[in-house]
Amino acid sequence: MRDAPRLNPTNLKMLELLMRKSPAVVTRRELEENVWGEYTPNSDSLRSNLHLLRRMVDKPFDVPLIHTIHGIGYQLVYKSGESAGS
């Protein structure tokens, strides 16, 4: 039996905030401040960590749970048959 995938501390902070705020949209700034505090790294850090989080969270499901709301932020919600932001 394979070990379950593990989230790194950054991914856990991101997931916790998305879960607490769900189904509300979490702004990019809010995610950055929650994870990194006053020091916000370049946008690639958020993007790459979000990519890893999506691989772990969305993989077991047919429909993604983490949605990008363009120009606003991110949302964790199950939307059967509808697109994010609808």
HELIX and SHEET records of a PDB file:
HELIX    1   1 PRO A    9  LYS A   21  1                                  13    
HELIX    2   2 ARG A   28  TRP A   36  1                                   9    
HELIX    3   3 SER A   43  VAL A   57  1                                  15    
SHEET    1   A 3 VAL A  26  THR A  27  0                                        
SHEET    2   A 3 GLY A  73  LEU A  76 -1                                        
SHEET    3   A 3 ILE A  66  ILE A  69 -1                                        
END                                                                             
